[in-house]
Amino acid sequence: MKITASEEEKSMALPGDDVIPDFKGRVTFAINIRSNPQEIFPWIKQMGCRRGGWYSYDKLDNGGKPSAQEIIQKFQEVKIGDFLPARPNDPPGTGFRVHGIKENEYLVLTTFSEFPSFEPVKDNERPNRFWRTTWTFFLKKEARDRTRLIVRNNIGFEPWWISIVSNVIAKPLHFIMQKRQLNNLKNRIEEQDTAHNKR
C-alpha cells in the first residue's frame, strides 16, 4: 500500500513541529486504516524494542523478535518523559523520548544525540555535531470506520555536511522502514477488527 501524504497533510501543522523550529528536513507519510482511533492508538503506544516492537523489519530494530500481533496491556501506560527503546541494546533512559501524547489522537517522539556516536544529549546542550529528530503519529478520523494515520519526521543537525548522511543513507532507509511499519500496522489493526466483528 502507498504511504503518500496529500499536499494538505504535508503542509498542515502537527504536534511536535515546534520542537525543531529550524529543521533541515521534513517528511510526511500517511495511510488509511479501516478502523477508529481508539482501536489504533493502543498499537502505537506499545511501540518500542523489547515492547511491542516497531512493526517494521524486526531483525534490524527488534533484535529479531517478531513485533506484536495483539495489544499488550502492560505497555499501554505511556507518559511524557518515558523512553521507547530504539535498539535491542539501548540502556534504560535512551531511545525515543515521549515528548507529547494525547489519548487516541497523537504520540510525539524525539531524539537528540551527538553525531556520529549517537550518544544522547540533553535538550539544553548544543554539541558541535548533533542529530535531532521528531517522529509524530497523528490520527485523523475521516469516516465512521476509517482513520488517516499521518506520520511526520522533522530533522535538525549541525554541521551542514551531515545532510550528506541524511540524504544518502537516512532518508532512503527511513522510507523503506516507515512503509513497512505503516503497512504492517494497517494489516494488524484491520485483521483484528475483522476478527472482532465475526464474533
PLY file of the C-alpha trace (Angstrom):
ply
format ascii 1.0
element vertex 199
property float x
property float y
property float z
element edge 198
property int vertex1
property int vertex2
end_header
0.00 0.00 0.00
1.13 3.52 -0.77
2.01 5.80 2.13
1.94 9.06 0.19
0.63 12.06 2.14
-1.55 14.64 0.40
-0.30 18.19 -0.12
-2.70 19.31 2.60
-1.28 16.73 5.02
2.28 17.75 4.19
1.56 21.40 4.94
-0.69 21.01 7.99
0.66 21.81 11.44
1.13 18.75 13.63
2.02 18.28 17.32
5.79 18.26 17.72
6.51 20.72 14.90
7.65 23.28 17.47
10.45 21.07 18.83
12.84 21.81 15.94
11.77 25.21 14.56
14.90 25.39 12.37
14.51 21.87 10.99
16.67 20.98 7.99
14.42 18.25 6.63
10.83 17.06 6.85
9.00 14.01 5.53
5.30 13.27 5.98
3.62 9.95 5.22
0.03 8.79 5.62
-2.12 5.70 5.26
-5.82 4.85 5.51
-6.77 2.36 8.20
-10.24 0.84 8.29
-10.75 1.36 12.00
-11.33 4.02 14.66
-8.67 5.99 16.55
-9.44 4.23 19.84
-8.66 0.89 18.18
-5.47 2.15 16.54
-3.83 4.11 19.34
-3.03 1.12 21.62
-0.86 -0.33 18.83
1.05 2.96 18.64
1.51 3.27 22.42
3.13 -0.14 22.74
5.82 0.54 20.13
9.46 0.10 21.06
12.17 -2.53 21.06
11.59 -5.05 23.87
7.99 -3.80 23.95
5.55 -4.37 21.10
8.28 -3.86 18.51
8.28 -1.32 15.70
6.21 -3.37 13.20
8.95 -2.96 10.60
11.99 -5.16 9.89
12.31 -6.96 13.21
15.81 -8.27 12.52
17.01 -4.67 12.31
15.07 -2.92 15.05
13.66 -5.53 17.42
16.53 -7.95 17.97
14.92 -10.49 15.66
11.86 -10.86 17.88
8.60 -10.58 15.91
6.59 -7.43 16.58
3.35 -7.91 18.48
0.30 -9.34 16.77
-2.02 -8.19 19.54
-2.48 -5.46 22.13
-0.17 -5.91 25.15
-1.77 -4.33 28.20
1.43 -3.89 30.22
2.77 -1.48 27.58
-0.31 0.75 27.48
0.77 3.17 30.21
2.84 5.78 28.36
3.56 9.29 29.63
5.67 12.30 28.72
9.33 11.67 29.54
9.17 7.91 29.02
11.68 6.31 26.65
10.78 3.76 23.99
13.97 1.78 23.21
15.10 2.09 19.61
17.54 -0.85 19.57
17.93 -4.15 21.44
20.92 -2.96 23.46
19.65 0.51 24.35
20.19 1.05 28.10
17.32 2.42 30.22
16.68 6.10 29.59
17.71 6.05 25.94
15.91 5.65 22.64
12.89 7.71 21.60
11.65 10.04 24.34
7.92 10.70 24.61
7.58 14.45 24.08
3.79 14.60 23.78
0.82 12.30 23.96
-2.95 12.74 23.71
-5.03 9.61 24.01
-6.47 8.39 20.70
-5.06 11.44 18.89
-1.26 11.69 18.78
2.11 10.50 20.04
5.24 12.62 19.58
8.67 11.01 19.97
12.03 12.81 19.92
15.73 12.03 19.81
18.69 14.34 20.39
22.17 12.88 20.09
25.80 13.65 19.37
26.98 12.70 15.89
28.39 10.23 14.92
28.37 8.42 18.29
24.60 8.91 18.72
25.18 9.32 22.44
22.13 11.14 23.88
22.47 14.77 24.91
20.20 17.00 26.99
17.76 19.44 25.43
19.66 22.47 26.75
23.00 21.30 25.34
24.35 22.16 21.89
27.23 19.91 20.81
29.27 20.85 17.76
27.89 17.86 15.86
24.36 16.66 16.57
21.36 14.87 15.10
17.87 15.73 16.32
14.53 14.30 15.22
10.84 14.32 15.96
8.55 11.46 15.00
4.84 12.27 15.20
2.00 9.77 14.86
-1.26 11.65 14.34
-4.72 10.11 13.97
-7.32 11.95 11.90
-10.82 10.47 11.91
-12.26 10.64 8.39
-15.36 8.48 8.46
-17.31 6.22 10.81
-14.90 3.36 10.32
-11.89 4.98 8.65
-8.92 6.87 10.08
-5.99 8.56 8.44
-2.69 7.82 10.22
-0.30 10.68 9.45
3.36 10.25 10.37
5.93 13.06 10.24
9.66 13.29 10.81
11.39 16.62 11.35
15.19 16.54 11.30
17.75 19.01 12.60
21.54 18.70 12.53
24.87 20.50 12.61
27.16 20.93 10.77
25.89 21.16 7.20
27.75 18.10 5.90
25.55 15.78 7.94
22.99 16.46 5.21
25.01 14.08 3.03
24.44 11.28 5.53
20.77 12.26 5.77
20.09 12.30 2.03
22.20 9.30 1.00
21.56 6.91 3.88
18.99 8.05 6.45
16.15 9.19 4.19
16.06 6.14 1.88
16.36 3.74 4.83
13.69 5.59 6.78
11.27 5.43 3.84
11.74 1.68 3.48
11.21 1.02 7.18
8.38 3.54 7.53
6.47 1.98 4.65
6.83 -1.46 6.20
5.75 -0.16 9.61
2.62 1.58 8.35
1.51 -1.33 6.19
2.09 -3.83 9.00
0.13 -1.63 11.40
-2.72 -1.35 8.91
-2.84 -5.11 8.37
-2.72 -5.97 12.08
-5.40 -3.48 13.05
-7.79 -4.32 10.22
-7.37 -8.06 10.76
-8.10 -7.61 14.47
-11.22 -5.56 13.74
-12.42 -8.16 11.23
-11.94 -10.94 13.80
-13.87 -8.99 16.44
-16.74 -8.29 14.06
-17.10 -12.01 13.29
-17.57 -12.91 16.95
0 1
1 2
2 3
3 4
4 5
5 6
6 7
7 8
8 9
9 10
10 11
11 12
12 13
13 14
14 15
15 16
16 17
17 18
18 19
19 20
20 21
21 22
22 23
23 24
24 25
25 26
26 27
27 28
28 29
29 30
30 31
31 32
32 33
33 34
34 35
35 36
36 37
37 38
38 39
39 40
40 41
41 42
42 43
43 44
44 45
45 46
46 47
47 48
48 49
49 50
50 51
51 52
52 53
53 54
54 55
55 56
56 57
57 58
58 59
59 60
60 61
61 62
62 63
63 64
64 65
65 66
66 67
67 68
68 69
69 70
70 71
71 72
72 73
73 74
74 75
75 76
76 77
77 78
78 79
79 80
80 81
81 82
82 83
83 84
84 85
85 86
86 87
87 88
88 89
89 90
90 91
91 92
92 93
93 94
94 95
95 96
96 97
97 98
98 99
99 100
100 101
101 102
102 103
103 104
104 105
105 106
106 107
107 108
108 109
109 110
110 111
111 112
112 113
113 114
114 115
115 116
116 117
117 118
118 119
119 120
120 121
121 122
122 123
123 124
124 125
125 126
126 127
127 128
128 129
129 130
130 131
131 132
132 133
133 134
134 135
135 136
136 137
137 138
138 139
139 140
140 141
141 142
142 143
143 144
144 145
145 146
146 147
147 148
148 149
149 150
150 151
151 152
152 153
153 154
154 155
155 156
156 157
157 158
158 159
159 160
160 161
161 162
162 163
163 164
164 165
165 166
166 167
167 168
168 169
169 170
170 171
171 172
172 173
173 174
174 175
175 176
176 177
177 178
178 179
179 180
180 181
181 182
182 183
183 184
184 185
185 186
186 187
187 188
188 189
189 190
190 191
191 192
192 193
193 194
194 195
195 196
196 197
197 198
